Structure formats: structure tokens, C-alpha cells
């Protein structure tokens, strides 16, 4: 695979890349009570429309600088790309589009990089699957989503700095317990957030 970097400000560059096979783990998730009903529920029109608009947003200014930082001090409980069984049934055409951090309810969630708040959703306002959530625009087609929050402490339109508190860990939406889901998208396509961090530094994993 060759990637061509084209930018009028610089000389074009061709970068050779080797695509390697990756093995992904499988998880078994069990939802009980009212939460189990979310398995057969589709995103509400409000949830779907707003998330799609955030996911495909393109703005010219680059707001982030350098490697991203972890948005939670919790342990990584689910990595990018993992497949799942929900209540014993294999989820076809599904893979985990982000990283999950296990942490106590109310633990702080911070911004991994500078950005602008473009989406705030609440479980009681139609965000049944994502729960309370915050969507950031980092600029140039890079965007972060933070799901299942308890509290949200930012508003749409606010600019945030790397490390600034966005809210707190919760279990809203389709969640079995308190944790943070961080999803990262580039030009509308989900990518592994771990690759955007300085992963040479210590990141606590449950594995």
C-alpha cells in the first residue's frame, strides 16, 4: 500500500506502508433488565442525525497538537476492533469502534486533545444507545466521541484544551456498568485511538 500526501503548501510525498494481519479478541456482553431491550432498538432519528453530522464534519483549522492523551485514568477494558456476543448471540457485522476505559462512576473524563464541542447528547433526550455523550471536532476531519457519561460539563460551541474536563464516567445508554467509550474518527471513518497516543508511555490495560 502506498499513501500519497498531497498539500499545496508542501511537496507531494509518497509513503510505502505494509498492511499486516491483525487478530482481534472476542467479548461476551450480558445486558439485563431494561438495558437488554436496547439490543433490538435502533438509534432514534435525533440521535442518528446528530451523530452523523458530527462524524462527517470537516473544518480547515487543525486544533490538536502532538500525540493525544488518554481521556481517563481507568484501565482499558475493551480495545479497538474486538467482536462481541450480546446475551449469547454473535453480533454480525460489528466490531468495537473505539476504546473502553473501566472507571468508577463520577471519575473525570478529559479531552485527549484540543478541540471544539459540536455535539452534546443526553439519554433522556433521545440518545438511548450512546447515552449522555460529547462530540468534539479537533479540526481537519478529526473528531472524538465520548459515550455513556454520567455528567456533561461542557456546552456546544465551547473550545476545550488538552486535558480539560468534559464530564464524568457513567453507565448511560447501552452499557453494562460504569465506563468510558472513546471513539475517534478521521474523515468520517473510525480509527484506533491508541495509535494516536504516545503509546510508548504506560497505559494500563486489563489484559
C-alpha positions in Angstrom: 0.0 0.0 0.0 1.3 3.5 -0.9 -0.1 6.6 0.6 0.2 9.9 -1.3 0.2 13.1 0.8 -0.9 16.0 -1.4 -0.9 19.5 0.0 -0.4 22.7 -2.0 1.9 24.1 0.8 4.4 21.2 0.5 6.0 18.9 -2.0 3.9 15.8 -2.5 5.2 12.7 -0.6 4.6 9.0 -1.3 4.8 6.8 1.8 5.1 3.0 1.5 3.0 1.1 4.1 2.8 -2.6 5.0 -0.7 -3.8 5.9 -0.4 -6.5 8.5 -3.0 -9.1 9.6 -4.5 -8.3 13.0 -6.1 -10.8 15.3 -8.9 -9.3 17.5 -10.3 -10.6 20.7 -14.0 -11.6 21.3 -16.1 -10.4 24.2 -19.3 -11.7 25.8 -21.6 -8.9 26.9 -24.7 -9.6 29.0 -27.3 -6.9 29.4 -30.1 -7.3 31.9 -33.5 -5.7 32.6 -34.3 -2.6 30.7 -30.8 -2.5 29.1 -31.4 -5.7 27.3 -34.3 -4.0 25.3 -31.7 -1.7 23.7 -30.2 -4.6 21.8 -33.1 -4.6 19.3 -33.5 -0.8 19.3 -32.2 1.3 16.5 -30.8 4.8 17.1 -33.6 7.4 17.3 -33.8 9.8 14.3 -32.5 12.6 16.5 -29.5 10.5 17.7 -28.7 9.2 14.3 -28.9 12.6 12.5 -26.8 14.5 15.0 -24.1 11.8 15.3 -23.9 11.6 11.5 -23.4 15.4 11.2 -20.7 15.4 13.9 -18.9 12.3 12.4 -18.7 13.8 8.9 -17.8 17.4 9.9 -14.8 18.9 8.1 -13.2 22.1 9.3 -10.0 23.6 8.0 -8.2 24.6 11.2 -6.1 22.0 13.0 -6.9 22.4 16.7 -4.8 19.5 18.1 -1.1 19.5 18.6 1.1 16.4 19.2 0.1 13.0 20.4 -3.3 12.6 22.1 -3.5 11.7 25.8 -5.8 9.2 27.5 -9.2 10.7 28.4 -9.5 8.6 31.5 -7.2 7.2 34.2 -9.2 3.9 34.2 -7.9 0.6 32.8 -8.6 -0.2 29.2 -11.2 -3.0 29.3 -12.0 -3.2 25.6 -9.7 -2.5 22.7 -10.5 -1.3 19.2 -11.7 -3.9 16.7 -13.0 -6.5 19.2 -16.0 -8.6 18.2 -18.8 -9.3 20.6 -21.6 -11.7 21.7 -24.6 -9.9 23.2 -26.6 -12.0 25.6 -25.2 -15.1 23.9 -25.8 -14.0 20.3 -23.0 -13.1 18.0 -23.2 -9.5 16.7 -22.7 -9.9 12.9 -21.0 -7.0 11.1 -20.0 -5.5 14.4 -16.6 -4.5 15.7 -15.8 -2.2 18.6 -15.2 1.2 17.2 -13.1 2.7 20.0 -11.5 2.1 23.4 -13.3 1.4 26.6 -11.9 2.6 30.0 -13.3 1.0 33.1 -13.5 3.5 36.0 -15.7 4.4 38.9 -18.9 6.3 38.2 -18.2 10.0 38.6 -14.5 9.7 37.6 -13.3 12.6 35.4 -13.3 12.4 31.6 -10.9 14.8 30.0 -10.2 15.9 26.4 -7.4 13.9 24.7 -6.6 16.9 22.6 -7.7 20.5 22.0 -10.9 20.9 20.1 -14.4 22.4 19.9 -17.6 20.9 21.3 -20.0 20.3 18.4 -22.4 17.7 20.0 -23.8 17.2 23.4 -26.4 14.4 23.7 -28.5 13.2 26.7 -30.1 9.8 27.3 -33.4 11.5 28.3 -33.4 13.5 25.1 -33.3 10.5 22.7 -29.7 9.3 22.9 -30.8 5.8 24.0 -27.7 3.9 22.8 -24.9 6.4 23.2 -26.3 7.8 26.5 -25.0 11.1 27.7 -22.2 12.0 25.3 -19.9 14.7 24.0 -18.6 15.0 20.4 -15.5 17.1 19.7 -14.1 18.5 16.5 -10.3 18.5 16.5 -10.2 20.1 13.0 -9.2 18.8 9.6 -11.7 15.9 9.7 -10.6 14.5 13.1 -13.3 14.0 15.7 -13.7 12.3 19.1 -16.8 10.9 20.8 -17.2 10.2 24.5 -20.1 8.0 25.4 -22.0 6.6 28.4 -21.2 9.7 30.6 -22.8 10.5 33.9 -22.4 14.2 33.9 -21.6 16.6 31.0 -19.7 19.7 31.9 -19.3 21.4 28.6 -21.6 23.1 26.1 -21.9 23.1 22.3 -19.6 25.8 20.9 -17.1 25.7 23.7 -13.4 25.4 22.9 -11.6 22.9 25.1 -7.9 22.3 25.7 -6.0 19.1 26.0 -6.6 17.7 29.5 -9.7 19.8 30.2 -12.6 18.1 31.9 -15.5 17.2 29.7 -17.7 15.3 32.1 -17.6 12.2 34.2 -17.8 8.4 33.7 -21.3 6.9 33.8 -23.3 3.9 32.6 -26.0 5.7 30.4 -27.1 4.2 27.1 -26.2 0.6 26.2 -23.7 -0.1 29.0 -23.4 -2.9 31.5 -21.7 -0.7 34.1 -19.7 2.5 34.5 -17.1 3.0 31.8 -16.0 5.5 29.2 -16.2 4.7 25.4 -13.8 6.9 23.4 -14.3 6.8 19.6 -12.0 8.6 17.2 -12.9 9.3 13.6 -10.9 10.7 10.6 -12.9 12.0 7.7 -15.9 10.0 8.8 -14.1 6.7 9.3 -13.4 5.2 12.7 -9.7 4.6 13.6 -7.9 3.1 16.6 -7.4 5.9 19.2 -4.5 4.0 20.7 -2.5 4.8 17.5 -2.9 8.5 18.0 -1.5 8.4 21.5 2.1 8.3 22.7 1.7 4.6 23.5 5.4 4.2 24.5 4.2 5.7 27.7 2.4 3.5 30.2 -1.3 2.8 29.5 -3.0 0.5 32.0 -4.7 -2.5 30.3 -6.8 -5.1 31.9 -5.3 -7.8 29.6 
